[in-house]
């Protein structure tokens, strides 16, 4: 999967922290949408937060 370089929604540090907390507390509650070239077109923040949580869990 690739991040959408044209994604206009930039999450703040606070927003990212809230997404991480939600994923940690509740698990994934929404999907990530990809285009035909496997670019993320919906869910960039969720993907980024999930990847960070996975890295932290592996430590």
N, C-alpha and C positions, 0 to 999 in steps of 0.2 A: 504494500500500500504506500501511496505517496501523498504527502500533504498537498493541498490545493494552494498553489502560489497566488491564485487570484482571490483567495478568501479575504473578504473585506472586513470580516468580524474578527477583531483582535481582542483576545481575552486579557483582562487585567490580572495581576497577581492574586487579587482577592477572588475574582471569578474562577481562576484555575484552582485555587484552594477549595472553593465550594464544590466544584465538580469532583475533585479528588475525594473530598469528604463524603459526598453522595455515593460515589462508586464504592468506597470503602465500607460505608454503613449499609448500603442497600443493594449493591451489585449493579450490573448494567440494566438500565430501565428503558433504553432506547437503542436503536441500531445505528450503525454507521453506513452511509450510502456511498457507493463507489460508481464511477463512470466506467465506460468500456475499457479504459486504459489504466484502471485501478487507482485513479486519483480520488481522494476523499472529497466529495462534494457536499456532504452533510455529516457533521460529527467530528470535526477537526479537534475541538477542545476535549471531547470525550476520549478520542484516540490518544491524544497527548497525555492526558491524565492517567489513563489505563496503562500506558507504556511506562510512565514514571512509577506508578504503584508496583508494577511488575519488577522493575529494576530494584526498588527498595526492598521488596520481599525476598529477592534473590541474595541480598547482602547477608 
